Amino acid sequence: MSTLLSTLLSASGPSRRHRSRRARRSAVLAGIGCSLLLLSACTGAKANGGSSSQPGVSGKPVQGGTVSWALPPATIPNWIWPMASLAYFSVYNISDLQQPMYRPLYWFGGHNLQPTVDYGLSAAKPPQYSSNGRSVTITLKPWKWSNGEKVDAADVVFWMHMVKAEKANWAGYTPGAFPDNITAVTRTGPETVRLTLNGRYSDNWFTYNELSQITPMPMAWDVTSASGKPGSGGCTADQAKCAAVYRFMTTRAKDQKSYATSKIWGVVDGPWRLGSYSSSGNYTLVPNKAYSGSPKPHLAAVKFLPFTSDSAEFNVLKAGKTIDVGYIPSQDLPPKPSGSAVPTNSPVGSSYALSPVYPWSVNYFVPNFDNPVLGPAFKQLYVRQALALTLDQPLTVQKAEQGYGYPDFSPVPVRPTNRWLSPAAKKGTPYPFSTSKARSLLTGHGWTEQGGVMTCTSPGTGSSQCGAGVKKGTRLSIKYDYASGTQALDQQLQQYRSDAAKAGIALKLHQAPFNSVIGEAVPCKPSQAACRWQVANWGGGWIYAPDYLPTGESLFATGAGSNSGSYSDPTMDRLIKATEQQNGTQPLYRYEDYAAKQLPVIYQPNPYTVAATSTHVGGVVFNPLETLTPEYWYRTR
């Protein structure tokens, strides 16, 4: 069930919502919607079959030292437990805070700049599928937790029991998919687990989009009190006891003040642990000296630095003293030169090497289909088409992103180059910019401009009427919430507001911090107070992680945990199901082309990040999944 992705990949989003937001230059997600691509770094490519070259590194490698990493504007990692609801399902929480300490069963983020599995960094050996495809066996590597316990089959069972018991509270849940498609979880040995499936699935899909979501959890977390003996919560042994463990662990995860001091969060199996943490966004990772995997960290610490805006980050980056790995905002880049992905004249001088970072993501903003006022209007395809037609993607890439981006118009990433982008998608958008066509769509369906805003004057379900549920007098005056801190996103939305107004659509722009925007953009019912939001743009979309194949079950399937806008369409559900069960690219192409035309979200330009890495820091290679592997990094002198 595919991650926010989002979602969030910004090269960003966003696995279940791996909602993403890119850290890049001035813009938020591509062009206009700046998707602050969390510069995800991965390296050590020679050992994994990729290229390990990093341009611009000077000096002799040394052991120890600190590397500072610039967080995207107004983003603060604020959820440490790998079990997260949609409000906390962001790339910053998962890739920057959780995964360096708590290794997922399988690690994705290949050093060949493709979204591939890396078994060398995974906590388990390659999965073994039965000949009939109805079961899969997982064997853990001989790793240990930092408290000396083994990482074993019980830790996988614990995760599976918790996910099954609390699936309604987990952002990765898609009804009928993971974990519903697993009928039995059986320990067949101390380090071996067999999952029995409810049908035959593509091995590739099941590994990339299902097994990718499992994170072994230590017995130290199977408790219902801070003084509880490891395993005393009983969730590992009995799924019925998981609710009490979930309540306790959720309470602990909300207590940010205890992150760096809690014995619970101090039990890690990854290469890092928390050295310090502040709710302001400043935190530090230090080596886990008991890490069983390889490589072991070279650095003494990795510091994460928060910024209220991309301009604030750039000012510090330019000074050249505090940030070792950062990003150049769009507004501070010269226009993209022909034939080069990065500027030939660096705005930050020769002390930083520049790299393009293409996220494995799509960028979009989300209409709330269940909003009690405008939800019925958003359910009309012609209204969504009008929203798409008034967003000038090529202009926003050129102006807001300075050329460092590309249009998005389907749920499959355009970059990096991949075999899943359909022939139709390669030809371009089905909805090229046209305010006049948008206006005609609205007036042709029973809307009349009154006071500058399109108003439903002909309610009903006829071909020339407003559509089912749209009440007479409904106005296309839309509260549009978006993430603050990125000038490019501001520029995009100011232009969008102006163009949408030409079609009679009034966008009432409202800025809020990233965490606030993703926190409100959750599935809801029209009767709930939480359903008051109308449109949300967190400055990115969805990064495909931990569901790495772009098959859509987490984003657009009815009832999916990361289906932020509560979109529902039986044809979409059927096409998504086919991508899970059938081999080949054709099922994915059919789903992709349908989603491009049906607009379950409104696609927006996807910028790529221009990352800046100190020439005295080596081992940093940015991968499209935004997974962070600072154990490969080192300082030079």
Secondary structure as UniProt FT lines:
FT   TURN            10..12
FT   TURN            31..32
FT   HELIX           45..48
FT   TURN            55..56
FT   STRAND          61..62
FT   STRAND          66..73
FT   HELIX           86..88
FT   HELIX           92..98
FT   TURN            99..101
FT   STRAND          107..108
FT   TURN            111..112
FT   STRAND          117..118
FT   HELIX           119..121
FT   STRAND          128..129
FT   TURN            131..132
FT   STRAND          135..140
FT   TURN            146..147
FT   HELIX           153..165
FT   HELIX           167..169
FT   TURN            171..172
FT   TURN            175..176
FT   TURN            178..181
FT   STRAND          182..189
FT   TURN            190..191
FT   STRAND          192..197
FT   HELIX           203..209
FT   HELIX           211..213
FT   HELIX           219..221
FT   TURN            226..227
FT   TURN            230..233
FT   TURN            235..237
FT   HELIX           239..241
FT   HELIX           242..254
FT   HELIX           256..258
FT   TURN            259..261
FT   TURN            263..266
FT   STRAND          272..277
FT   TURN            279..280
FT   STRAND          283..287
FT   TURN            289..290
FT   STRAND          301..307
FT   HELIX           310..319
FT   STRAND          325..327
FT   HELIX           330..332
FT   TURN            338..339
FT   TURN            347..348
FT   TURN            350..351
FT   STRAND          352..357
FT   STRAND          361..367
FT   TURN            369..370
FT   TURN            372..374
FT   HELIX           375..378
FT   HELIX           381..389
FT   HELIX           393..399
FT   TURN            402..403
FT   STRAND          405..406
FT   TURN            419..420
FT   HELIX           423..426
FT   HELIX           435..443
FT   TURN            444..446
FT   STRAND          447..450
FT   TURN            451..452
FT   STRAND          453..456
FT   TURN            463..464
FT   TURN            468..469
FT   TURN            472..473
FT   STRAND          477..483
FT   HELIX           487..501
FT   TURN            502..504
FT   STRAND          506..512
FT   HELIX           514..520
FT   TURN            526..527
FT   HELIX           529..532
FT   STRAND          535..537
FT   STRAND          541..543
FT   TURN            553..556
FT   TURN            558..559
FT   TURN            561..562
FT   TURN            564..565
FT   HELIX           570..581
FT   HELIX           586..598
FT   STRAND          602..603
FT   STRAND          606..607
FT   STRAND          609..614
FT   TURN            615..616
FT   STRAND          617..618
FT   TURN            624..625
FT   HELIX           630..632
FT   STRAND          634..636
//
